[in-house]
Amino acid sequence: MKNIHSVFLAVAIVSGYASAIDGPEITGKVIHESATYTNGGKTIGASNWHDNEHFKAETAAKIYLDGQVDENSSYHVEIQGFNDSKALSNFDGNEEYTQRDPLREAYVDTNLGDWALRLGKQQVVWGTADGMKLLDAINPTDYSELAQNQMEDSRIPVFMINASKINDDGSEIQAIVSEARSNYIPGLSTIPNNQQRSTTATRSAATGMATAMVHNISAVDQGQAFIMKGVDTISGKENGFLNIVPELGEVAATFGRLSAGFAYNGGGDAAPSYHLNNWVNANVNEFVSNTGAGSAFGGACPNVGIGANSSTPSSAYCLEAIAKNTNEGQTNLLSGMDPTKVGFGGGTYSNQVTATNLQGYGGGTAVTGNWDATTPDTTFEYMPNATFKTFATFNLAKSKYVREDDGDSLGANSALKYRNTTESGINYSFNYMNGYDSMPYLDVYWQNADGVKLTPVTTIHQSGTNGFGSGTNYVSVGLTDTGTTEAESSKAYGYVGSTSDHSFTITNPVTLVFHEKHAKVHNLGGSIDTAIETDSFGPVVLRGEALYQKGVRTQIIDKAQLSIGNMSEAFSSREGDKFKYVLGADFTALTNMMVSLQFIQERNLNFVDNTTNIITTGGQGTHVTGARYTVDTATMSMSNQFQKALKNKEFYTLYLSKPFGESGQHRWNNLFMFEEGGGKWNRLDAEYTLDDDTILTAEFNKYFGNKNTQFGQFNKSSNVQVGLKYSF
């Protein structure tokens, strides 16, 4: 079991209490759940197809210890043992600060004057909305199973001081100081902190071509049932930029170190200055289309030992061949390659990859293929305006994920709540929290080998300078630690260095950092509920919750910057405010069936939506355009052109709950959620009571609708579960 020392801490606490009193009351519960997919296919980020496979066999044993310290103080401890034999290793056993925490709760209830104190690890529930958390922001959430689990199970208990006081007028004041923790997100929370992703190679001395690749590329949680598309875009083995960047670095390095055939002015054993870093008037789109300054590089490919296409010696062929040869990490650099083919024109690949889509060869010519920069879905298609000089910066580039908290508490959150009831029977509350947003955001930047943060610098190059026609502007991106101009050649990050034997070593390779951070936010909200009498439904409870968040960070994409290969500027975050609210009505129908209706809206008050963002440098006018907007962090993907978020997103829910059986001892529940954009989720669950101690459970989760929505993306994760609960 992971981090099991927490259990021993709890045992020590209980033992201390037990020595002072007669001993605790011990109760417990054993819960088993097994789950099977109902739809065949591949979950997001998975490498293998599943077909109604059994993916969960989870058993949890919960022990509750309750007792008195003295006549004014009591304690409660919940210890949990957990095992899931079907889960991935990151989810198969106990782990602190997840829903599998071995020490779920451990607190003491006591009094200090008029104040009731609860001290220790606990949960605090401030919100009551169905299917989502709004005011319920004190505790972070474990999204290992998205929203399928009950809130009391997915909510992550944290240590806190929880003080409350009931005033003479019946109102209540609650003050909380709690440790700040991050949500637990599959595919992100298990990335090893500060570990670099990289590629290295053994190379041919004659050609510079990689002959044996070693990849430190990771498929984080690959095959987990509830990886979101947005997470897969960060850490996925095929689509994740954490893995794509070092693969780009290896492809760039292969071009940059070719010592024969691939040279600025053609042929010979060219000096390093004639390689990628000096090639300013050619971009990816020209290279793939074999036009303009990027044409006629097919002749380089025979010199690297992978065969030639004599009928079409194109640049596209060259890129396809070299990228295919070096891209063993199976990232999504290019698209459409037929994996059954072993080469072009009778040639073969020395390191054939059978599962990676690379550039645009779809069984036709390499030039026409599947290349589509207008509706891109692969890395190079998103970078059609990136020059060779820009790709010199990527030479042997690495990447890494850095976590702000490094597994520890982020700091302290403070919160206040006031609750009262009017004379007419309206219950209301005011809530405030100042602390860290439990949902992380990413700060993306380059750094050098010394850990110094680098500044991207864009430069305009006009065609004709090196003899390639006229009238076209190219934008290249370099990196500097000065923040003003590109560094001198000795500090030219990623550039090719000269040696006496022209071995062309890569100097100053850089690292793209994905820095997970948590914004310091102010949450100001409130709730209201009241009951009214109706002729048709009897009492109807009307309720509402609202939350205003100041200082929230949202992710922004700039496709103009991405098109020129300016990675750190393409992915950024913006500070802003959000307003969220829920309106609900609860009533009884069909004798004893509880019906709950909700309308939910999330409003981004600083939404970014520039349909045409223009990159200009040095007053030379328009050069590259592309949209800049707030992305939908849950669903953004290369496959959907980095899905734009909705400025005001709405959800609708219908919840039904009804007892059945002779004495109403059994119960079924159904929650249906519809999200704007067409995503749908339906959860039907039932409990069948065998006796006072034993309950059988069943659950069916169906995800459907638009596959580029929060719920619809999990179509292949739809599942049916059965279980057993035994109490003692």
N, C-alpha and C positions, 0 to 999 in steps of 0.2 A: 504494500500500500504506500502511496505517495504522501510525504509530509505527515506521517502517522504520529509524529511527536506531539501534535496537537491533542491527540487522544490521551496521551500520557499526562499532558498538562491538565486536561479535564479530570482525569482520575485523581491527580494530586489535589485538585480543588475539592472534589467530592470527598476524598479521604480526610481532608482537613476538617470539613464540616461534620463528617460522620464521627470523627473522634470527639467532637464537642457535644454531640446529641446522640439520640438512639440510632440514627442511620436513616438513609433516604428511602422513600417509597420508589420502588423500581417497577416500571411498566415498559412495554415495548411493542414493536410492530415489525413484522416481516412482510416485505412487498416484493413480488416478482412480476415482471412484465416482459413479454416477448412480442416482437414486431416483425412484420414481413411487408416488403414492397408490394403494392397492388398493380403498379405499372412497370412494364419492362423498359429498359433504357439505361442511360448514363446520368447519374447525378452530376451536378455542376463540379467541374474540375476532376472528375474521376477518369481513370485510364481504361476501365473495363466496363462492359455492358452487364447490367444485372437483369434477371428475369424472375420476378416474384421471389427474391431471395430473402432469407431470414437474416436480418441485420441487427437485431437487438435481443439479448437474453440477459436482462438486468435484474439483479437481486440486491436489495438493500435491507439491512437490519438496523433498526433504530431503537436505541435504548434511551429511556427518559428517566431521569433521577430528580425527584422533587422532595424537598424537606424544609424544616424550620431551622434557622440559626438560633433565633430566640423568639420571644413572643411578638416582636415587631418586624422581624426579618425572615425571609424565605429565599430559597434558591431553586433554580431550574437548570438542568444540563441535558442536552440532547447529543448523543454520540451515534455516529453512523458508520457502519461497515458497508462497503459497496464493491460489487464486481459485475462486469458485463463481459461475458466470454465472446461475444460477437462484435464488440466495438473495436475501433482502432486503439492502439496503445496509449494515445493521449486521452482516451475517454473510458478506459476499461477498469479503472480503480479509483480509490480515494485521491482527492487533490484539494488542497486548501483554496478557499475563495472561489469555489465553484459550487454547483448544486450537489456535488459529490464530496463536499467537505467532511472530513471525519469528525470535526467538532462543529456541529451545526449551530448550537446555541449554548451559552454558559453565562448566566447572569444572576444577580442578587437583587431582590426587591426589598427596599427598606424605606424609612422616612427620615426627613430632616425638617423638623418644624412642620409647617403646613404643606411641604412639598413631598410628593411621592417620587422616589428615585428607583430607577432600574439601571443597574451598572453592569456592563459586560457585553458579550457578543449576542446580538439580537436582531429582530426585524421590527420595523415600524411601518404601519400601513396608513398612508394618508389619502390615497385615492381609491375609488370604487368602480372605475370604468371597466366594462367588459372587454376582454381581449387586448387591452393595451395599458400602459402605464403613463399617467399624466402627472398628477400631483404626487404619485407614489414614487418619489425620487430620492428618498433617503438611502435606500439600499440599491446597489447595482444589480444587474440581471445576468443570468446565465442563459445564453441563446444556443446551447448545444442542441436543443430540439426546437429551435425557433420559439413559437409561442404555444406549443402543444401542451406543455406541463402546466399544472396549476401554479398560480402566482406564488403561493406559499412554498412551493418546491423550487421554482426557478429563481426566486429572489435570493440574493446572496447576503447572509447575515454578516454584520461587521461590528467591531467593538465601538461602544458609544456610552455617553452619559445622557440618560433620558430622564428629564425631570418634568413633572406635571403638577398642577395645582388647580383645585376646584374652588372658585370664588363664592362669596356669599350669595350672589345673584344666580348661581347655577352655571355660570360661564366657566370655561376651562382654558388655562394657559399651559402650553407645552414648549419646553426649550430643550434642544438637542445639540450636543457636540459629538460628531462621529468621525471615524476615519474614512478618508476618501479612497475608493477603490474603483478600478475600471470594470466595465462590463466584460463578460467572458464570451468571446466571439470565435467560433470555429474557423480555422485558417489564418487567424491573426494572433490570438492569445497564446498559441503554442509555437510561434516562430522563435527559435533560439535568439535571445537578445544579443545584439552586437556581433553576430556571426556573419562573416563575409560570404557572398556568393561569387564564385569566380570560375574561370576556365584556364587551364594551362595545356601546353602541347609540346610534344617532341616534334621537331621540324626537320625537313630536308635541308641540308646545307646548300644544295644546288638551287632549289626552287623557293624555299621559304614556306612550302605547303605543310600544313599540319599532318603528321603521320600517326600520332597516338594521342587521343584526347583524354584529359582527366577533368571531370566536371564536379565542382562542388555546388551542384544544383539540387534543390530540395522540392519535393512535392508535399508541402505541408498539409496534413490531414486529408490527403488525396483519397477519395472514396467515402468521406464522412457525408452523412445524408443531408446535412443542412448548411453546406457552403453556399454563400450568396455570390452572385455574379460579381458584385463590387469587390468582394474579398478575393475571388479568383483572379481579378484583374491586378491585384497586388502581389499575391503569393502563389498563384497557380503555376503548375509546371509548364503548361502549354501557353497560357495567356497572361501570366503574371509578370509584371515589369521587374519585379525583384529577380526573376530568372532570365528575362529577356535581355536585360542590360549586359550581363557578362557574355551572353551569346553574341550580341552585337559587337562587343569588344573583341571577341575572337575572330569574327568575320572581318572586321576592320583591320585587325592585326595581320591576318593572312594577306590581304591586299597590300597593306603597308610594308610588308617584309618580303614581297616577291622580288627576287634579285635578277630575274630574267624575263624579258618579254613585256612586263607590265611597267611601262615607264612613260613619263610625260611626253617625251618626243620620240617614243617608240624604240624598241630593241635595246640590246646592249645591257651591260651591268650598270644600271643607272645609279647616280648618286642619290642619297636620301632626300635631298631637296626637291627631287622630281617625283616624289611619291605623294600620298594622300594630302599631307599638310600643305602642299603648294598647289593643289589642284582646285582652283577657286571657281572655274567656269564650267562646271558639270554637276548635275544633280541626279538624284535617284531616278526621277521620272524619265530623264533623257537616257540614263543608263539602261533602264528596263525597256524603253521603247526603241533603243538603238538609234537615237536621233541626236542632232546637234553635237555639242561638245562631249557628250557621253557615248558616242557611237564607236563601233569597230574595235572593241576590246576582246573579241572572241579569240584573237591570236594569242592572247596571254594564256589561255586555258591549256593548250597542248603543252606549254612549258611547265605546267604544274602537274603533269602526269595524269590527267583525268580525261583525255580524249578530246577530239575536236569535232565540231559539226561543220564539215567542209562546205556544205551547201549554204549554211547560214552562220558565218563566224561572227555572231552578234554579242554585244555587251550583255544582253539579257541572258544568253546562254552562259556566259562567263560567271555572272552573278549567281545564277541558279546553281551552277556546278560547285562553285567555291563555297557558297553558303550551305548547300546541302551537305558538302563534305565536312564542314566544320561544326554544323549545328546538331551535335549529338545530344544536347540537352533537351531536344524535342520541344523547343519553344516556337511560338507562332510568329515567325519573322515574315514569311511570305506565304502565298496560298496556291493551291490547286495542283501541286505536284502529284503525279500518278505514282503511288508507292510500289506498284508492281514492276515499274521500269527500272532497269539497272544502269542506264546511262544514255547518252546521246551518240548517234553516229557510230555505234560499235564500241564506244568508250565505256569505262566502268568507274564506279566510285570506290575509293579505298575505304571509306568509312560510311557505307550506305545506311541511311536512317529510313525506317519504313513507316514511321508514324507522324512525322513532322510535316506540316504544310509550310512551304517556304515562299516562293515568289509569285508565280503566275503561270506555271506551265500546266495546262489542263488537257494534255493529250494532243494539242495542236502545236503550233510553233511557239518557241519560247517568247517571241516578241508579243504575239497576240494573247495567248494563254487566258488566264483569269485575272489579269492585272486590272484593278479598278480603283483608282485614287479618288473617284467621285463619290463612291459608296464604299469606303474602305472597311476591311475587317481583319487586316493583318498589319504588323508593325511597319514594314516598309511602305505599304500603301498609305499609312498615316504620315509618312515623311517624304512625300514626293519632291519637296523643294530643298531637302537637305543636301548640301554640297559634299564633295569628297573631302574638302578641308574640314568640314564639320565632323565627318566620320573619323578623321584623324584623331580628334579629341577622344573618341571612343576606344582607341587602341588599347586592348587588354584591360578595359574598364571593369571594375568590380561593382558590387552593390551590397548593401547590408541594411538590416532592419534594427533600429534602435528604439528601445522602449524607455519612456521618460521615467517610469517608476521602478523599472528593473525588478519587478516582482514585489516591491514593497508598497506601503501606503503612499499615496500622492501627497498627503497632508491631512488637514482637518477641515471638515465642513461644519457650519453652524446653521441652525434652523429654528424658527419660531412659528407657533401656531396658536391662533385664538379661535375658540369655538363657542357659539352661543345659540339661543333660540329666542325668537321674538314672541310677543304675547299672542300672536295669531297662529303660532305653531310652525313658523318657518325656521328651519335649522340652517345655519350658515357658518362659514369659517374663513379666516384669512391666513394664508400661509406664506412664509418667506424662507428662502435658503440662500446662503452665500457659500459657494464652494466650487468644487471641480465637477465639470460635466463628466458623467461616467461613460459617455460615448466618445471615443477618441477621434481625433482628426490627424492628418498627416502633413508634416512639413518636409518637403522634398528639396534636397540641395546636393551639390557636388562638394567633395572635400579631397585634399591631397593626402599623400602618404603620412604627413605629420598631423593630420586631423584638422587642418586649417580649412575653413569654409571658403569656397571659391565663388567668384562672381562671373556669370556668363556675359560675354561681350559680343554683340553682333556687328558685322562689317559688311558693307555693300561692295560687290565686285562687278564691274561692268564688262560685258563681253567685248572681245576685240583686243583686250590687253595682252592675251597670250595667243592671238592669231585665230581665234574661233569666231568668226562672223562679227556681228554687232547688234546692238539694240536690245539686249537682254541683260537684266540685272540679276545677280545671284546674291543670296544672303548666307553668310557663313557664321558659325558660332564657335567662339573660343572661350577659354577659361583663364582667369587671372586671380591672383591673390592681392592685387593692388586696388581693384575696384575702379580703375580708370581706363587703361588701355591693355591690349593683349601683352602678355609677358614676353620677355626676350626668349630667344630660341633655347637657352639653357633652362628655362622654366616653362617651355611650351608643353603644357600638359597633354600627354598622349601622343606627342609627335615622335617621329622616327629619328633616332640619333645616328650619327655617322661614326664608323670605325674604319680602321685602316684596311680591313678585309671586306668592307661593305656588307657586314652581317646584319646591319640595320636593326639594332636593338631599339625596343620601345622605351622611351624615356618618360618618367613622371606619370605613370598610369594613375587614373583617378577613380574615385568611388562615388556612386550615387547613393545617397543616404535617404532612407524612408524613416523619418523620425516620428514615432507615435507620441502625440501630446494630448493633454486634456485642458481645455479652456477653463479659465476661472469665470464663472457665470453668476448672475443674480437671477433667482427664480422668485417671481411674485405671482401668487395665485390665490384662488379661493374656491369654495364650493357652496352650493345651496340645494336644499331639497325640502319638499313639503308634500302633504297628501291632500287630495281633494276627493270628495264623494261624487260618484257618477251613478246614473240609473242602470247603465248597461254592464259596467265592470266593477261596481263597488268602489272601494278606495283605489285611486290611481296616484302613484308616487311620481312626481315630477322632480327631476334633479339636473344639476349642471355642474361642470367643473371648468375652470379656465386657468391658463398659465401663460404669463409673459416672461420670456427669457431674454436677458440682456447679456451680450458678449459671447454668444454661441458662434462657433467656427463651422463654416460650411466649405465643402470642397468645390473648387472652380477648375474648369479645363479651358485652355486657350489653344484652339486647333491651329491658329496661325503660327504660334510658337512651336507646336508639335510638328507642323509640316516642315519646318526648317531644322528639326532635330534638337530644339532647345528644351530639353526634358525638364529641367528644374523649373523653368518658367511656364511650361505647359501644364504642370500639375501644381496647384497652389491652394491656399485656403483664404477665406475672408471672414473677418469678424462682423457680426451683425446681430439682429434681434429676431425673435420668433414669437408668434402668438398662437396658442392652441386652445381649443375648447371642445367640450362634449356636452350635448344635450340629450337627456334620456327620459324615458317614461316606462314605469313598471306597473303591471296590473295582472289580475287573475282572470283566466278564461277557461271555459270547459270544466267547470267545477273547481278544479284544483291545479290547473296548469299555469305556472308563472310565465308571463310574457314580458320581455324587456326589449325595447327599441332604442337605438342610439344613432345620433348623427355626430360625426367627428370631423373637425377641420383643423389642418395645420397650415399656418400662413407664414411664409418667409418674408419678413418685412424689408430685407435687403437683398432681394433676388437679383441675380445678374443674368442678363439676356441680351448680349450684343450680337446681333446676327452677323455683322461683319466687323471683325477687329482687324485693324490695319497696322502692319509693322513698317515703320519708317526709320531710317538711320541717316544722320548727317544732312537732313533737309533735302534728300534726293527723291522725295515723293513716295507714291504707293509702290510697294514691292511684293508683299505677301499678304493675303487676306484669309480670314477664317473666323468661325464663330467662337465667342467666349461666353461661357454660361455656367450656371450652377448645375452640377451633375447630380443625378440620383445615386447616392452612394451605395444603396442596396443592390442596384441592378446595372450600374455602368459596366460596359464591356466593349471590347473591340468588335464583337459580333453585332452590337446594336448602335455603333457609332458613338459610344459613350453617352448613354441615355440621359437626356436633359431632365432635370427635376421639374415638378409642377410648382408654380409659385404658391398656389393655394390648393392643397390636396385634401380630398374628402374621402371619408370611409362611412359605410353604413353597416350596422350590425342588427341581427335579430337573434335573440337568445330565448330558448324555450326550456322549461324544466318541469317535469311532472313525476310524481310518485306513482307506483303501481303495485299490485299485490293486494291480498285481502285486507291487510292492515296498513298499506302504504309503505311497507318496509323496503321496497326496492325503488330505484329512481333512474330515469333516463334524462339526458340533457343534450341539447343541440345548439351550437353556436355557428351562425353563418355570418361571414364578413365579406363585404364587397368593397373594393377599393377603386377609386377613380382611375381610369385607364384600362379597366377590364379584368383585374386580378380578383380571384375568388378563393376562399378557404371555408370548408365546412368540417366541423368536428362534431361527431355524434358519439356520445359515450354513455355507458350504462353501468350501474352497480346492482348486483343481485346478492342479497343477504342470505347466506346459508344458516347462520346462527349468530349469536351475540358476538362471536369472535372472528368469524370468517366471512369474507365478502369476495365474490367473483366480479371481475371487471372486464369490460370490452370497450374498444375505442376505434373509430374509423376516421382518418384524416384525409380529406380529398382536397388537393390543390389543382386549380384549373383556371382557364381564361388566358389572357394575354401573357405570353412567356417573358415579356420584358417588364413585368410588374413584381412587386414585393412578394405576392403569393403565387402568381402564375408561374414564376421561374422554378418553383419546386414541384412541377407536375410529375417528374420522375421520382419524387420523394414521397408521393402519396402512400399511405400505409394503413394497415390494420393491426391492432394490438389486443392481446388478451392478457389477463393477469389475475393475481390472487393477493389479498391482504389478510393477514392473520395477526390479531392483537392478543396481547397477554399482559 
